[in-house]
């Protein structure tokens, strides 16, 4: 009996989290973020992942009860990803806002928007931003 497949299986098990990380965190999510911004009169410039455990004005830990859970090939389909989004208004000024993209069953469920605590709210984005209690 040949045990050649054992190191291959172990390599796949160690590489799978890396592939999932790259897929989830290194995308710019333009296709999800841009339509919402255009609707409010802003142009999408760029989006980047701020780094691990950097959530900006969002709480570091949030608990949500009653969300359905889904798994596909052992990968959980419910997760949040945070983005620093650079937008441009009609006058050409750029602003940086935070976005929390909430995924459910591997699909975008909602996008939450906030500005950093020390930044003024750009005109026209007040109704887009989430109200902080």
C-alpha positions as CSV (number, residue, x, y, z in Angstrom):
1,X,0.0,0.0,0.0
2,X,1.3,3.4,-1.0
3,X,1.3,6.3,1.4
4,X,2.2,8.9,-1.2
5,X,-1.2,10.5,-0.9
6,X,-0.8,11.4,2.8
7,X,1.7,14.3,2.3
8,X,-0.5,15.5,-0.6
9,X,-3.6,15.5,1.6
10,X,-1.7,17.3,4.4
11,X,-0.5,20.0,1.9
12,X,-4.1,20.5,0.7
13,X,-5.4,20.9,4.2
14,X,-2.7,23.5,5.0
15,X,-3.2,25.4,1.7
16,X,-7.0,25.6,1.8
17,X,-7.0,28.3,4.6
18,X,-4.5,30.3,2.6
19,X,-6.7,30.2,-0.5
20,X,-9.8,31.2,1.6
21,X,-7.9,34.1,3.2
22,X,-6.7,35.4,-0.2
23,X,-10.2,35.1,-1.7
24,X,-11.9,36.8,1.2
25,X,-9.5,39.6,2.2
26,X,-7.4,40.6,-0.8
27,X,-10.4,41.4,-3.1
28,X,-11.5,45.0,-3.4
29,X,-15.2,44.2,-3.5
30,X,-15.8,46.8,-6.1
31,X,-18.9,45.0,-7.5
32,X,-20.6,45.2,-4.1
33,X,-19.5,48.6,-3.0
34,X,-19.6,50.7,-6.2
35,X,-23.4,50.6,-7.0
36,X,-24.3,51.9,-3.5
37,X,-21.8,54.7,-3.7
38,X,-22.9,55.8,-7.3
39,X,-26.5,55.8,-6.0
40,X,-25.4,58.5,-3.5
41,X,-23.4,60.6,-6.0
42,X,-19.9,59.3,-5.1
43,X,-17.3,57.6,-7.3
44,X,-15.6,54.5,-6.1
45,X,-11.8,55.0,-6.1
46,X,-10.3,52.1,-4.2
47,X,-10.9,49.7,-1.3
48,X,-8.5,47.8,0.8
49,X,-8.4,45.4,3.7
50,X,-7.1,47.2,6.8
51,X,-5.5,44.2,8.4
52,X,-6.3,41.6,11.0
53,X,-8.4,42.8,14.0
54,X,-8.7,46.3,12.5
55,X,-12.3,47.2,12.4
56,X,-12.2,51.0,12.6
57,X,-15.3,52.5,14.0
58,X,-17.1,49.1,14.2
59,X,-16.9,47.1,17.4
60,X,-14.2,44.4,17.4
61,X,-16.7,41.7,18.5
62,X,-20.4,41.6,17.6
63,X,-22.8,38.8,18.3
64,X,-25.8,38.3,16.0
65,X,-28.4,35.8,17.0
66,X,-30.7,34.0,14.5
67,X,-28.5,34.0,11.4
68,X,-28.7,30.8,9.4
69,X,-25.4,28.9,9.1
70,X,-24.2,27.4,5.9
71,X,-21.1,25.4,5.0
72,X,-19.7,24.4,1.6
73,X,-16.9,21.8,1.6
74,X,-16.1,22.7,5.2
75,X,-16.0,26.5,4.7
76,X,-18.3,28.6,6.7
77,X,-20.5,31.0,4.6
78,X,-21.2,33.6,7.2
79,X,-18.5,36.2,7.8
80,X,-17.9,39.9,7.9
81,X,-15.1,41.7,6.1
82,X,-14.0,45.2,6.8
83,X,-12.8,47.7,4.1
84,X,-11.3,51.2,4.0
85,X,-13.1,52.6,1.0
86,X,-11.8,55.7,-0.8
87,X,-14.5,57.7,-2.6
88,X,-14.6,60.8,-4.7
89,X,-17.3,63.4,-4.7
90,X,-18.4,65.6,-7.6
91,X,-15.9,68.3,-6.7
92,X,-13.0,65.8,-6.9
93,X,-12.2,65.6,-3.2
94,X,-11.5,62.1,-1.9
95,X,-12.9,60.8,1.4
96,X,-12.1,57.6,3.3
97,X,-15.0,55.7,4.9
98,X,-15.2,52.3,6.5
99,X,-17.5,49.5,5.1
100,X,-18.4,46.3,6.8
101,X,-19.6,43.8,4.3
102,X,-21.8,41.1,5.9
103,X,-22.0,37.8,4.1
104,X,-24.6,35.1,4.6
105,X,-24.6,31.8,2.7
106,X,-21.6,33.2,0.7
107,X,-23.7,36.1,-0.6
108,X,-23.7,39.8,0.5
109,X,-26.5,40.3,3.0
110,X,-25.9,43.9,3.8
111,X,-23.2,46.6,3.8
112,X,-22.7,48.8,6.8
113,X,-21.0,52.2,6.4
114,X,-19.3,54.4,9.0
115,X,-16.7,57.1,9.1
116,X,-13.8,57.2,11.6
117,X,-14.7,59.0,14.9
118,X,-12.4,62.0,14.1
119,X,-13.6,62.5,10.5
120,X,-16.3,64.8,9.4
121,X,-19.2,63.2,7.4
122,X,-19.0,64.0,3.7
123,X,-22.0,65.8,2.4
124,X,-24.5,63.4,0.7
125,X,-23.4,60.4,2.7
126,X,-25.4,61.0,5.9
127,X,-28.3,58.7,4.9
128,X,-25.9,56.0,3.8
129,X,-24.0,55.9,7.1
130,X,-25.1,53.6,9.9
131,X,-26.3,55.4,13.0
132,X,-24.1,54.7,16.0
133,X,-26.0,54.3,19.3
